[in-house]
Amino acid sequence: MKTINGHTLKQMIISGANNLFNCYPEIDALNVFPVPDGDTGTNMNLTMTSGSKEVANIDTTNIYDVAKTFSRGLLMGARGNSGVILSQIFRGFAAGLEGKKEANCYDFADALISAKDVAYKAVMKPVEGTILTVIRESSVALKHYVDGLEKPITIKECMEYLLNEAKASLQRTPDLLPVLKEVGVVDSGGAGLIKVFDGFLSALNNNIIERFQATVQQNEEEKVQASAQSKIENSEFGYCTEFIMRLSPEKEGKKNFVPSRFKSVLENHGNSIVVVQDDDIVKVHIHTLKPGNIFNYAQQFGEFVTLKVENMQLQHSNIMEKEQEKNTEVEIVKKEKKKYGIISVSVGEGVNQMFKDLRVDEIVSGGQTMNPSTEDFVEAINRLNAENVFILPNNSNIIMAANQASEVVEGVNCKVIPTKTIPQGMVACMMFNPYCEIDENYEQMCEAMDNIKTGQVTFAIKDTNINGIEIKENYFMGLNGKNIVTCKEDKVDATITLLESMIDETSEIVTIIAGEDAKEDETNKIVGYLKDKYPVEIDVKLGMQPVYSYIIGVE
């Protein structure tokens, strides 16, 4: 096959997306830092799935139309830095195919060079030893190879050459990024890209990879349980999501199941939650707006036995439509456009309220374990109906998705304040002045976020050793900024050691935001220690955030 058209590219995309879906837990396992985060494999999988769904619905042989549609789907579904970079790779790939109905080996190589260029431009400070290196080295090698050919080769041969070069590049990533060598892994983003390329080649070999399917078995007891769960009332409409999962922590890439932490994540993405564990079987019921996110999160711990999703919104809409038909008059109220709107990423009832008290108009639910997509931000911007919008990502792995959203929306002056933590987001909000112009607000908010130190206490998800600190799974780690400074079995000890690394003679205010697993007596011990040792003002807030036992701001 010397050329490929849109139909073949569509098959490659679906195969690549399915291969990544099947393998994303092993990509997650490559993450260097032992903190519970958005996980590279999960983010890339959700991003790739968004793109493949878009192309699955089109019927054309035009290769540029397919590539462009795929690019748009990736862009809107991009989550985390790895997802955004993946979307930019295929944005560049699509741009390289513009005006073409089909592609030969030279077109294919040129499109990949374009993919590399666009991806690098999207990252403010590109880091080598990452997915960027893998796409750069493999695309440049392929371009050099085909340019030296006397006659064109098949796209299959192109893909084989590209994949071999990408795999070789991935193996070199630890030599370029010392932390990879220290932990003994290759780059997770690059590994995810190779899974996509593997799927592409498989499709060219007439073997479109399918998603793994769980065996559906349900006994009478399970049916009764599912029936009882389905009757639980929900205050919001969405999807009634139920599944039974068999835990498999012994499998490579699977995580240990901690019921309290599992439930806390679910509580921030739905309601009417029931989680029942019986040995290695877990039964779950939740009403959520995004069941796919719940499934992807849950699959980190095992494999599904049964799955069921019902659209409650559709059922409700049908009822409402019938009611509206009875009305003879409909009053339409158009919301007046306002000058400013602020969007903040947040999770936890208390943290959400803190941001609302600081004039935040829209909360986008998300954080470490669930990174919001570009589309989540676009929808929030559109709901605001404001001339000027500020976005506070409050997480370094969410900034790129927020930036991408600000570029997609039209008719709105949207600026991203690059906040990496909740305390940074809060001090930035404090500096917002509705009577100032947008540029002045932007400068003051950005300046304010640099004047606060952030510390976080969370649990370790695996045993490792980083910067000389021994990390043990399920122990509590103290992070001063991005640096792990301590790992202790006791939560209070870890928090106190972290505070000692943050407070100096210039510190005046310490804000402690207690998470949902922080007990009152634990917080009191920490406050008592601070009062005895440091002449600082102490402000304790109940954030109820998951994942982080304490979030600390020092000013």
ZALOVO-864209 format. One record per residue (C-alpha): x, y, z; residue in three letters. Coordinates in steps of 0.001 Angstrom, whole numbers, padded with zeros to 6 digits, always signed. Example, Ala and Ser with C-alpha at 12.3 -4.5 7.8 and 13.67 -1.06 7.14 Angstrom:
! ZALOVO-864209
+012300-004500+007800ALA;+013670-001060+007140SER;
END
This chain:
! ZALOVO-864209
+000000+000000+000000MET;+002002+003000-001309LYS;-000673+005481-000187THR;-003347+005642+002487ILE;-006652+007509+002457ASN;-009015+008701+005145GLY;-010629+005307+005564HIS;-007297+003660+006383THR;-006260+006481+008718LEU;-009576+006079+010529LYS;-008834+002388+011075GLN;-005339+003248+012329MET;-006733+005787+014805ILE;-009342+003415+016216ILE;-006751+000637+016531SER;-004265+002987+018213GLY;-006871+004297+020656ALA;-007976+000773+021557ASN;-004402-000384+022103ASN;-003765+002532+024454LEU;-007026+001791+026288PHE;-005940-001811+026807ASN;-002475-000822+028033CYS;-002951+002451+029927TYR;-002553+000911+033436PRO;+000992-000147+032567GLU;+001676+003406+031341ILE;+000336+004769+034643ASP;+002733+002439+036471ALA;+005702+004202+034822LEU;+004939+007491+036583ASN;+008059+008557+038441VAL;+006647+010293+041491PHE;+004757+008147+044016PRO;+001943+010664+044454VAL;-001695+009987+043511PRO;-002037+012150+040420ASP;-003792+012356+037041GLY;-001627+009464+035760ASP;-000147+009805+032297THR;-001721+006647+030899GLY;-005189+007588+032117THR;-004944+011104+030700ASN;-003606+009958+027340MET;-006265+007247+027141ASN;-009123+009679+027829LEU;-007681+012126+025306THR;-007201+009478+022628MET;-010674+008066+023248THR;-012181+011518+022712SER;-010430+011812+019343GLY;-011288+008312+018155SER;-014975+008816+018968LYS;-015022+011821+016658GLU;-013545+009955+013682VAL;-015761+006920+014297ALA;-018752+009079+013353ASN;-017491+010357+010001ILE;-017582+008638+006626ASP;-014998+010009+004186THR;-011951+008818+002289THR;-010302+012254+002484ASN;-007264+011839+004732ILE;-007062+015497+005749TYR;-010723+015558+006805ASP;-010175+012523+009023VAL;-006944+013914+010502ALA;-008563+017281+011160LYS;-011605+015713+012825THR;-009342+013541+014965PHE;-007284+016574+015948SER;-010385+018486+017027ARG;-011621+015575+019129GLY;-008238+015261+020828LEU;-008062+018970+021487LEU;-011433+019133+023241MET;-010849+015946+025220GLY;-007237+016672+026197ALA;-006471+016075+029874ARG;-003235+016687+031707GLY;+000018+017785+030134ASN;+000509+014434+028411SER;-002960+014609+026850GLY;-002453+018156+025644VAL;+000928+017312+024090ILE;-000634+014275+022399LEU;-003366+016507+020971SER;-000745+018938+019689GLN;+001220+016138+018010ILE;-001804+015160+015967PHE;-002792+018773+015416ARG;+000556+019187+013678GLY;+000084+015886+011871PHE;-003259+017114+010505ALA;-001753+020453+009466ALA;+000913+018562+007528GLY;-001776+016769+005523LEU;-003806+019876+004669GLU;-005076+019836+001095GLY;-004357+016145+000573LYS;-006920+013422-000121LYS;-004408+010633+000445GLU;-000795+010369+001561ALA;+002322+008544+000377ASN;+005487+007912+002390CYS;+006852+011403+001740TYR;+003591+013047+002797ASP;+003462+010831+005868PHE;+007001+011761+006915ALA;+006348+015476+006328ASP;+003185+015304+008431ALA;+005142+013772+011310LEU;+007757+016522+011120ILE;+004886+018998+011355SER;+003594+017006+014341ALA;+006954+017364+016067LYS;+007177+021106+015355ASP;+003690+021916+016646VAL;+004170+019822+019798ALA;+007421+021595+020693TYR;+005868+025020+020122LYS;+003010+024163+022471ALA;+005357+023631+025418VAL;+006856+026772+026940MET;+009946+024969+028265LYS;+010363+021657+026405PRO;+012070+018950+028455VAL;+014093+016263+026718GLU;+013688+012659+027795GLY;+009921+012934+027375THR;+007259+012253+024740ILE;+008642+015285+022893LEU;+011983+013563+022450THR;+010331+010390+021184VAL;+008284+012183+018512ILE;+011240+014376+017512ARG;+013845+011653+017147GLU;+011520+009175+015420SER;+010010+011696+012986SER;+013381+013184+012053VAL;+014831+009702+011514ALA;+011903+008747+009277LEU;+012164+011971+007278LYS;+015887+011435+006709HIS;+015255+007822+005681TYR;+012506+008461+003101VAL;+014298+011474+001641ASP;+017202+009168+000808GLY;+015060+006628-001027LEU;+015258+006178-004784GLU;+011625+005089-004928LYS;+008710+005365-002500PRO;+007987+002660+000057ILE;+004671+001555+001538THR;+003054+003317+004495ILE;+003356+000040+006390LYS;+007144+000134+005907GLU;+007085+003787+006998CYS;+005206+002900+010155MET;+007551+000017+010938GLU;+010566+002308+010617TYR;+008916+005034+012718LEU;+007934+002583+015445LEU;+011411+001065+015673ASN;+012969+004515+015966GLU;+010386+005565+018565ALA;+011097+002476+020672LYS;+014847+003118+020499ALA;+014266+006756+021480SER;+012121+005683+024437LEU;+014903+003460+025750GLN;+017246+006475+025686ARG;+014947+008724+027749THR;+016570+007773+031110PRO;+019888+009070+029754ASP;+018298+012469+029109LEU;+016173+012790+032254LEU;+018112+011800+035405PRO;+015008+011207+037534VAL;+013935+008433+035141LEU;+017280+006698+035580LYS;+017120+007156+039362GLU;+013763+005410+039585VAL;+014562+002907+036819GLY;+011806+003610+034293VAL;+011391+005064+030807VAL;+009217+008098+030085ASP;+005526+007312+030484SER;+004334+009801+027842GLY;+006692+008373+025258GLY;+005576+004868+026177ALA;+001954+005906+025651GLY;+002738+007320+022210LEU;+004356+004024+021239ILE;+001182+002160+022204LYS;-000672+004415+019760VAL;+001906+003767+017038PHE;+001703+000016+017743ASP;-002025+000207+017121GLY;-001459+002130+013893PHE;+000889-000553+012549LEU;-001459-003332+013590SER;-004239-001734+011524ALA;-001907-001507+008515LEU;-001365-005246+008977ASN;-005153-005710+008663ASN;-005529-006374+012371ASN;-007524-003596+014023ILE;-006989-003951+017760ILE;-010197-004294+019760GLU;-010813-003134+023305ARG;-010632-005837+025966PHE;-014136-006839+027011GLN;-015009-007929+030535ALA;-016840-011217+030924THR;-020437-010498+031857VAL;-021621-012754+034656GLN;-024296-011816+037157GLN;-025922-014159+039658ASN;-029307-013651+041238GLU;-027896-012013+044371GLU;-026059-009421+042274GLU;-029222-008714+040281LYS;-031136-008021+043495VAL;-028377-005714+044701GLN;-028316-003840+041372ALA;-032098-003480+041446SER;-032013-002059+044956ALA;-029261+000380+044054GLN;-031110+001597+040972SER;-033946+002872+043170LYS;-031706+005335+045006ILE;-032945+008862+044419GLU;-030614+011434+042836ASN;-030803+015212+043212SER;-029056+015770+039858GLU;-029614+014128+036514PHE;-026896+012250+034722GLY;-026056+008562+034334TYR;-027000+005844+036784CYS;-023720+003917+036714THR;-023290+000474+038231GLU;-020499-002062+038010PHE;-018993-005062+039707ILE;-015213-005264+039711MET;-012809-008026+040686ARG;-009727-006582+042378LEU;-006373-007735+041025SER;-003537-005896+042846PRO;-001139-008698+041955GLU;-001350-007798+038257LYS;+001240-005477+036788GLU;-000054-001923+036573GLY;-002899-002442+039058LYS;-003052-000498+042315LYS;-003973-001535+045833ASN;-007621-000835+046644PHE;-008216+001408+049675VAL;-012027+001694+050151PRO;-012003+005082+051920SER;-009834+006719+049257ARG;-011761+005088+046430PHE;-015047+006389+047808LYS;-013648+009876+048436SER;-012712+010210+044756VAL;-016163+009038+043684LEU;-017835+011546+046017GLU;-016267+014379+044074ASN;-017627+013114+040776HIS;-021175+012121+041605GLY;-023667+011231+044307ASN;-025986+008422+045476SER;-022829+006392+045995ILE;-022789+002825+047272VAL;-019505+000913+047534VAL;-019664-002637+048895VAL;-016613-004894+049136GLN;-016721-008655+049614ASP;-013179-010071+049550ASP;-011880-009338+046032ASP;-015282-008271+044644ILE;-016358-004615+044755VAL;-019886-003508+043864LYS;-020362+000157+042991VAL;-023350+002403+042294HIS;-023018+006111+041478ILE;-024998+008835+039727HIS;-022508+010828+037665THR;-022376+013111+034659LEU;-019313+011342+033248LYS;-019450+007549+033710PRO;-016443+007031+031435GLY;-014225+008856+033924ASN;-015466+006619+036745ILE;-014792+003468+034734PHE;-011272+004611+033838ASN;-010516+005447+037465TYR;-011918+002170+038804ALA;-010034+000018+036297GLN;-006782+001002+037988GLN;-007653-001519+040719PHE;-009044-004509+038840GLY;-011173-005806+035986GLU;-014906-005388+035448PHE;-017289-008310+035799VAL;-020448-006370+034897THR;-021200-002832+033689LEU;-024475-000912+033392LYS;-025202+002727+032518VAL;-028631+004379+032245GLU;-029226+007950+031050ASN;-031398+009607+033713MET;-031087+012994+032018GLN;-032762+011620+028885LEU;-035574+010147+030923GLN;-036069+013452+032728HIS;-035886+015458+029482SER;-038676+013376+027945ASN;-040896+014151+030917ILE;-040050+017863+030815MET;-040737+018097+027083GLU;-044209+016744+027632LYS;-044786+019283+030404GLU;-043599+022151+028209GLN;-046038+021201+025490GLU;-048821+022057+027939LYS;-047542+025576+028445ASN;-048884+028273+026139THR;-046356+030903+027122GLU;-042636+030530+027705VAL;-040716+033292+029403GLU;-037140+033581+028131ILE;-034683+035366+030381VAL;-031362+036231+028811LYS;-028481+036636+031225LYS;-026790+040000+030862GLU;-023147+039865+029841LYS;-020802+040928+032629LYS;-017345+042406+032507LYS;-015461+039734+034450TYR;-015731+036052+035263GLY;-013400+033784+037232ILE;-013091+030013+036842ILE;-011217+027910+039373SER;-010335+024229+039423VAL;-011176+022821+042811SER;-012350+019745+044648VAL;-013736+019373+048157GLY;-016822+021095+049548GLU;-014849+023397+051821GLY;-012279+024387+049197VAL;-015052+025064+046688ASN;-016767+027400+049125GLN;-013508+029222+049865MET;-013118+030028+046182PHE;-016748+031117+045885LYS;-016198+033476+048823ASP;-013295+034937+046827LEU;-015582+035875+043878ARG;-015037+032736+041801VAL;-018042+032288+039493ASP;-017484+028774+038145GLU;-015890+025750+039808ILE;-014461+023116+037464VAL;-014252+019931+039471SER;-010842+018332+039295GLY;-007394+017986+040740GLY;-004715+015347+041035GLN;-006719+012179+040471THR;-009059+013597+037828MET;-007687+016263+035475ASN;-010425+018266+033696PRO;-010412+018364+029911SER;-010138+021299+027546THR;-013856+020918+026857GLU;-014672+021190+030578ASP;-013068+024642+030580PHE;-014732+025697+027336VAL;-018144+024787+028741GLU;-017438+026752+031925ALA;-016336+029803+029901ILE;-019508+029672+027829ASN;-021692+029417+030933ARG;-020118+032560+032386LEU;-021235+034929+029611ASN;-018446+037378+030464ALA;-016283+039679+028344GLU;-013115+038813+030283ASN;-012380+035489+031970VAL;-009592+034396+034301PHE;-008880+030671+034745ILE;-007093+029336+037825LEU;-005906+025742+037112PRO;-004366+025291+040589ASN;-002360+022302+039372ASN;+000686+022159+037106SER;-000797+019233+035188ASN;-003923+021228+034289ILE;-002372+024479+033036ILE;-001893+023290+029441MET;-005534+022173+029112ALA;-006654+025557+030465ALA;-004384+027369+028001ASN;-005761+025290+025165GLN;-009327+026199+026153ALA;-008463+029897+026234SER;-007257+029628+022627GLU;-010324+027716+021432VAL;-013086+030029+022709VAL;-014177+032934+020537GLU;-015460+036347+021537GLY;-013973+036155+025042VAL;-010781+037705+026366ASN;-009588+034693+028354CYS;-006403+034619+030425LYS;-004940+031748+032415VAL;-003293+032606+035724ILE;-000713+029758+035907PRO;-001495+028745+039489THR;-000068+025359+040421LYS;-001612+024941+043867THR;-004767+025766+045802ILE;-003006+028392+048013PRO;-001636+030102+044889GLN;-005143+030204+043433GLY;-006549+031729+046606MET;-004003+034530+046931VAL;-004431+035277+043225ALA;-008188+035630+043775CYS;-007577+038001+046683MET;-005754+040376+044342MET;-008570+040511+041785PHE;-010122+043978+041506ASN;-013344+044244+039449PRO;-012652+047944+038863TYR;-009219+047442+037291CYS;-008501+046650+033650GLU;-007786+043051+032699ILE;-004037+043469+032112ASP;-003546+045126+035484GLU;-005534+042371+037186ASN;-003522+039722+035383TYR;-000190+041202+036479GLU;-001257+041604+040107GLN;-002760+038119+040335MET;+000343+036519+038821CYS;+002618+038475+041126GLU;+000608+037511+044200ALA;+000790+033783+043522MET;+004593+033916+043630ASP;+004524+035255+047196ASN;+003227+032110+048876ILE;+004853+028759+049604LYS;+002751+025635+049239THR;+003069+022391+051141GLY;+000965+019261+050760GLN;+000613+016043+052692VAL;-000553+012990+050788THR;-000072+009230+050743PHE;+002511+007315+048714ALA;+001158+004953+046055ILE;+004296+002810+045756LYS;+007691+002028+047267ASP;+010587+003937+045728THR;+013516+006200+046545ASN;+013673+009815+045357ILE;+016454+012288+046145ASN;+017675+010058+048944GLY;+014282+009815+050651ILE;+012919+006305+051107GLU;+009255+006187+050120ILE;+006980+003452+051433LYS;+003551+002726+050013GLU;+000659+004179+052069ASN;+003037+006225+054250TYR;+002441+009983+054353PHE;+004674+012237+052278MET;+005297+015940+052797GLY;+005819+017956+049605LEU;+007397+021408+049804ASN;+006458+022728+046405GLY;+007282+019809+044108LYS;+009997+018380+046345ASN;+009316+015429+048609ILE;+010950+016366+051913VAL;+009679+013609+054189THR;+007849+010288+054260CYS;+006538+009002+057577LYS;+004038+006435+058766GLU;+002302+009015+060968ASP;+000361+011821+059278LYS;+001017+014384+062033VAL;+004769+013676+062062ASP;+004917+014097+058290ALA;+003011+017396+058467THR;+005200+018836+061235ILE;+008405+017884+059373THR;+007000+019538+056248LEU;+006151+022732+058159LEU;+009675+022891+059560GLU;+011027+022897+056006SER;+008691+025729+054972MET;+008707+028230+057844ILE;+011581+030689+058227ASP;+012219+034011+059949GLU;+010216+035927+057314THR;+007068+033777+057643SER;+004043+035536+059119GLU;+000911+033563+058206ILE;+000373+029797+058003VAL;-002862+028572+056449THR;-003774+024922+057028ILE;-006516+023424+054850ILE;-007629+020124+056368ALA;-008694+017317+054028GLY;-011505+014840+054448GLU;-009279+012269+056168ASP;-007773+014790+058634ALA;-009087+014237+062158LYS;-009710+017132+064517GLU;-007268+015859+067138ASP;-004555+015514+064456GLU;-005089+019100+063332THR;-005041+020302+066951ASN;-001665+018617+067530LYS;-000230+020388+064476ILE;-001626+023770+065547VAL;-000328+023259+069102GLY;+003154+022522+067771TYR;+003111+025685+065634LEU;+001961+027881+068533LYS;+004732+026569+070766ASP;+007540+026999+068235LYS;+006760+029785+065760TYR;+005514+033392+066152PRO;+003105+033115+063218VAL;-000586+033709+062654GLU;-002388+030388+062122ILE;-005520+030051+060006ASP;-007190+026631+059931VAL;-009817+025878+057287LYS;-011885+022752+056682LEU;-011369+022011+052989GLY;-012704+018425+052866MET;-010461+017802+049835GLN;-009627+014213+048865PRO;-006099+012891+048266VAL;-004380+015599+050360TYR;-004679+015285+054128SER;-003389+018841+054478TYR;-002714+021679+052059ILE;-000522+024357+053625ILE;+000175+027927+052587GLY;+002998+029936+054173VAL;+003245+033690+053608GLU;
END
